[in-house]
Amino acid sequence: MNAVTNTTAAKRRVLPGFGLTMGCSVLYLSLVVLLPLSALLFNSTGLSWAKFWDVATDARVLASYRVSLSTAAAAAFVDAILGLLLAWVLVRYEFPGKRIFDALIDLPFALPTAVAGVSLTALYAPNGWIGSWLEPLGLKVAFTPLGITLALMFIGIPFVVRTVQPVLEDLDRDAEEASATLGAGRLRTFRKVILPELIPPLLTGFALALARGIGEFGSVVFISGNMPMRTEIAPLLIMSKLEQYDYAGATAVALLLLLISFLLLLVINTLQRWARKTSR
């Protein structure tokens, strides 16, 4: 009987046993993630703690961190709101050209980021199609933190839409109908029935958009203007140090940026687990 059970269980396995799959997973993780991070830590050992602290607390470095983190957070927050609206429209409504509209959401994934940066700069520069209309109103987008935020919104919106959309598709409509039967309005039904189920995927999409925005380079380097202390992002500062053969300094900046990103993602993942538990 046990032999038959073991044979049946073996036939049902799609992948090999735990030992082999775990070994392959650890090997892949080591080659793709752990080894590059180890190299980053190894290169930073050429700096003493005093030198590392001087590089990490330099005014230009701190300003680049402030620009990268603030614009990435603002873009991810706006993307969370707009992404929810886009996912809602794609799931709950039928309209002509819906498939084309749905495919356009993934365009930032396929489009080279440098092309996106050049296109946005051409649109929002003072002599661009949109910038020429905004300039007389005193609104400057290109070469400002607002332009950086706009570029990060463009590359981050698919993360939110694609994490929220499948959850919306799988939501049970019976709970909404029961809420409406009991006299709840649309807004109350959304707040009490739908939104608690969407908070975990929204946090996931926010975290993905934030992580992408912190490390983004191609779409930002053109529209930012790269002005030190004003619109210079941390990835560009790392590139500048590499071009100056300051490998230890570039590694120190990258290591601190990695640490900040990891802590932010850890906090967001903790909030995501808490939201998932409270929604059950």
C-alpha positions as CSV (number, residue, x, y, z in Angstrom):
1,M,0.0,0.0,0.0
2,N,2.8,2.4,0.9
3,A,4.7,1.5,-2.3
4,V,1.6,2.3,-4.3
5,T,1.1,5.6,-2.5
6,N,4.7,6.6,-3.0
7,T,4.5,5.7,-6.7
8,T,1.4,7.7,-7.2
9,A,2.9,10.7,-5.4
10,A,6.0,10.4,-7.5
11,K,3.9,10.4,-10.7
12,R,2.1,13.6,-9.6
13,R,5.3,15.5,-9.1
14,V,5.9,18.0,-12.0
15,L,9.4,18.9,-10.8
16,P,12.1,16.7,-9.2
17,G,12.3,16.3,-5.4
18,F,13.0,19.0,-2.8
19,G,16.8,18.3,-2.7
20,L,17.4,18.9,-6.4
21,T,15.1,21.8,-6.8
22,M,16.4,23.5,-3.7
23,G,20.0,23.0,-4.9
24,C,19.2,24.5,-8.3
25,S,17.5,27.4,-6.6
26,V,20.4,28.1,-4.3
27,L,22.9,27.9,-7.2
28,Y,20.8,30.3,-9.3
29,L,20.4,32.7,-6.4
30,S,24.1,32.6,-5.7
31,L,25.2,33.2,-9.4
32,V,22.6,35.9,-10.1
33,V,22.3,37.7,-6.7
34,L,24.8,36.7,-4.0
35,L,28.0,36.8,-6.1
36,P,27.4,40.3,-7.4
37,L,26.5,41.5,-4.0
38,S,29.6,39.8,-2.6
39,A,31.7,41.6,-5.2
40,L,30.2,44.9,-4.2
41,L,31.1,44.3,-0.5
42,F,34.6,43.1,-1.5
43,N,35.3,46.3,-3.5
44,S,34.2,48.4,-0.5
45,T,36.8,46.8,1.7
46,G,39.4,49.1,0.1
47,L,37.9,51.9,2.1
48,S,38.4,52.5,5.8
49,W,35.4,53.2,7.9
50,A,36.4,56.8,8.2
51,K,36.8,57.1,4.4
52,F,33.5,55.2,3.8
53,W,31.7,57.6,6.2
54,D,33.2,60.6,4.5
55,V,32.0,59.4,1.1
56,A,28.6,58.4,2.3
57,T,28.0,61.7,4.1
58,D,29.3,63.9,1.4
59,A,26.8,66.8,0.7
60,R,26.6,65.8,-3.0
61,V,26.0,62.2,-2.2
62,L,23.3,63.0,0.3
63,A,21.6,65.3,-2.2
64,S,21.6,62.6,-4.8
65,Y,20.0,60.2,-2.4
66,R,17.4,62.8,-1.5
67,V,16.5,63.3,-5.1
68,S,16.4,59.6,-6.0
69,L,14.4,58.5,-2.9
70,S,11.9,61.4,-2.9
71,T,11.1,61.2,-6.6
72,A,10.9,57.4,-6.6
73,A,8.6,57.5,-3.6
74,A,6.4,60.2,-5.2
75,A,6.2,58.4,-8.5
76,A,5.4,55.1,-6.8
77,F,2.6,56.7,-4.8
78,V,1.0,58.3,-7.8
79,D,1.4,55.0,-9.7
80,A,-0.4,53.2,-7.0
81,I,-3.4,55.4,-7.4
82,L,-3.4,55.6,-11.2
83,G,-2.5,51.9,-11.5
84,L,-5.6,51.0,-9.4
85,L,-7.8,53.1,-11.7
86,L,-6.3,51.6,-14.8
87,A,-6.7,48.1,-13.5
88,W,-10.3,48.8,-12.5
89,V,-11.1,50.1,-16.0
90,L,-9.5,47.1,-17.7
91,V,-11.3,44.5,-15.5
92,R,-14.7,46.1,-14.9
93,Y,-15.5,47.7,-18.3
94,E,-15.7,46.7,-21.9
95,F,-14.9,49.3,-24.6
96,P,-13.6,49.4,-28.1
97,G,-9.8,49.1,-28.3
98,K,-9.6,47.5,-24.9
99,R,-6.9,45.0,-26.0
100,I,-4.8,47.7,-27.5
101,F,-5.2,49.8,-24.3
102,D,-4.2,46.7,-22.2
103,A,-1.1,46.1,-24.4
104,L,0.0,49.7,-24.1
105,I,0.3,49.2,-20.3
106,D,3.3,46.9,-20.9
107,L,5.0,49.4,-23.3
108,P,7.5,50.7,-20.6
109,F,8.7,47.1,-20.2
110,A,9.6,46.8,-23.9
111,L,10.6,50.3,-24.6
112,P,14.3,51.1,-24.0
113,T,14.5,53.4,-21.0
114,A,16.8,55.8,-22.9
115,V,14.2,56.2,-25.6
116,A,11.6,57.0,-23.0
117,G,13.9,59.6,-21.5
118,V,14.6,61.3,-24.8
119,S,10.9,61.3,-25.7
120,L,9.8,62.8,-22.4
121,T,12.6,65.4,-22.6
122,A,11.5,66.4,-26.1
123,L,7.9,66.7,-24.9
124,Y,8.5,68.6,-21.6
125,A,11.6,70.7,-22.4
126,P,10.9,74.5,-22.5
127,N,10.8,74.3,-26.3
128,G,9.0,71.0,-26.5
129,W,5.4,70.3,-27.5
130,I,4.0,70.4,-24.0
131,G,6.8,72.3,-22.3
132,S,6.3,75.3,-24.6
133,W,2.7,75.6,-23.3
134,L,3.7,75.2,-19.7
135,E,6.6,77.6,-19.7
136,P,4.4,80.8,-20.0
137,L,2.4,79.5,-17.0
138,G,5.6,79.3,-14.9
139,L,5.5,75.5,-14.9
140,K,8.9,73.9,-15.6
141,V,9.0,70.1,-15.9
142,A,12.2,69.1,-17.7
143,F,15.4,69.5,-15.7
144,T,13.5,69.6,-12.4
145,P,12.6,66.9,-9.8
146,L,9.1,67.0,-11.3
147,G,10.5,65.8,-14.6
148,I,12.3,63.0,-12.8
149,T,9.1,62.0,-11.1
150,L,7.2,62.0,-14.4
151,A,9.8,59.7,-16.0
152,L,9.7,57.3,-13.0
153,M,5.9,57.3,-13.2
154,F,6.2,56.2,-16.8
155,I,8.4,53.2,-16.1
156,G,6.7,52.2,-12.8
157,I,3.0,52.1,-13.8
158,P,3.0,48.6,-15.3
159,F,4.1,47.1,-12.0
160,V,1.1,48.4,-10.2
161,V,-1.4,47.5,-12.9
162,R,-0.1,44.0,-13.4
163,T,-0.2,43.2,-9.7
164,V,-3.7,44.6,-9.0
165,Q,-5.4,43.4,-12.2
166,P,-5.4,39.6,-11.5
167,V,-6.6,40.2,-8.0
168,L,-9.5,42.3,-9.3
169,E,-10.4,39.6,-11.8
170,D,-10.5,36.9,-9.1
171,L,-12.6,39.0,-6.6
172,D,-15.9,37.3,-5.7
173,R,-18.8,39.5,-6.9
174,D,-21.2,37.9,-4.4
175,A,-19.7,39.9,-1.5
176,E,-20.3,43.1,-3.4
177,E,-23.9,42.1,-4.3
178,A,-24.5,41.2,-0.7
179,S,-23.2,44.6,0.5
180,A,-25.5,46.3,-2.0
181,T,-28.4,44.2,-0.9
182,L,-27.8,45.3,2.7
183,G,-28.1,48.9,1.7
184,A,-24.4,49.9,1.4
185,G,-23.6,52.5,-1.3
186,R,-20.9,52.0,-3.9
187,L,-18.3,54.0,-2.0
188,R,-18.9,52.1,1.2
189,T,-18.8,48.8,-0.6
190,F,-15.5,49.7,-2.2
191,R,-14.0,50.8,1.1
192,K,-15.3,47.8,3.2
193,V,-15.4,45.0,0.7
194,I,-13.1,45.6,-2.2
195,L,-10.2,47.8,-0.9
196,P,-9.1,45.5,1.9
197,E,-8.5,42.8,-0.7
198,L,-6.5,45.2,-2.9
199,I,-4.2,46.6,-0.3
200,P,-1.7,43.7,-0.4
201,P,-1.3,43.8,-4.2
202,L,-1.2,47.6,-4.1
203,L,1.7,47.5,-1.6
204,T,3.4,44.9,-3.8
205,G,3.1,47.2,-6.9
206,F,4.2,50.2,-4.9
207,A,7.3,48.3,-3.7
208,L,8.2,47.2,-7.2
209,A,7.7,50.7,-8.7
210,L,9.7,52.2,-5.8
211,A,12.6,49.7,-6.2
212,R,12.7,50.3,-10.0
213,G,12.6,54.0,-9.5
214,I,15.4,54.1,-7.0
215,G,17.8,52.3,-9.4
216,E,16.5,53.8,-12.7
217,F,19.1,55.5,-14.9
218,G,18.2,55.5,-18.6
219,S,14.9,57.3,-18.6
220,V,16.0,59.9,-16.0
221,V,19.5,60.9,-17.1
222,F,18.2,63.1,-20.0
223,I,15.2,64.8,-18.4
224,S,16.9,65.4,-15.1
225,G,19.5,67.8,-16.4
226,N,22.1,66.2,-14.1
227,M,22.6,69.3,-12.0
228,P,24.6,68.5,-8.8
229,M,22.8,69.2,-5.5
230,R,19.5,69.7,-7.5
231,T,18.6,67.1,-10.0
232,E,21.5,64.6,-9.9
233,I,20.3,61.1,-9.1
234,A,22.4,58.5,-7.1
235,P,22.9,56.1,-10.1
236,L,24.3,58.9,-12.2
237,L,26.7,59.8,-9.4
238,I,27.9,56.2,-9.2
239,M,28.5,56.3,-13.0
240,S,30.4,59.6,-12.6
241,K,32.7,58.1,-10.0
242,L,33.3,55.1,-12.2
243,E,34.3,57.4,-15.1
244,Q,36.7,59.1,-12.7
245,Y,38.2,55.7,-11.8
246,D,37.0,56.2,-8.2
247,Y,35.9,52.6,-7.9
248,A,36.0,52.5,-4.1
249,G,33.9,55.7,-3.9
250,A,31.4,54.4,-6.4
251,T,31.1,51.1,-4.5
252,A,30.5,53.0,-1.3
253,V,27.7,55.0,-2.8
254,A,26.2,51.9,-4.4
255,L,26.4,49.9,-1.1
256,L,24.6,52.6,0.9
257,L,21.9,52.9,-1.8
258,L,21.5,49.1,-1.7
259,L,21.1,49.2,2.0
260,I,18.5,51.9,1.9
261,S,16.6,50.1,-0.8
262,F,16.7,46.9,1.2
263,L,15.4,48.5,4.3
264,L,12.6,50.2,2.4
265,L,11.5,47.0,0.8
266,L,11.7,45.2,4.1
267,V,9.3,47.7,5.7
268,I,6.9,47.5,2.7
269,N,6.9,43.7,2.8
270,T,6.2,43.7,6.5
271,L,3.3,46.1,5.9
272,Q,2.1,43.8,3.1
273,R,2.1,40.7,5.4
274,W,0.2,42.7,8.0
275,A,-2.4,43.9,5.5
276,R,-2.9,40.4,4.2
277,K,-3.5,39.1,7.7
278,T,-5.9,41.8,8.6
279,S,-7.9,41.3,5.4
280,R,-8.6,37.7,6.2
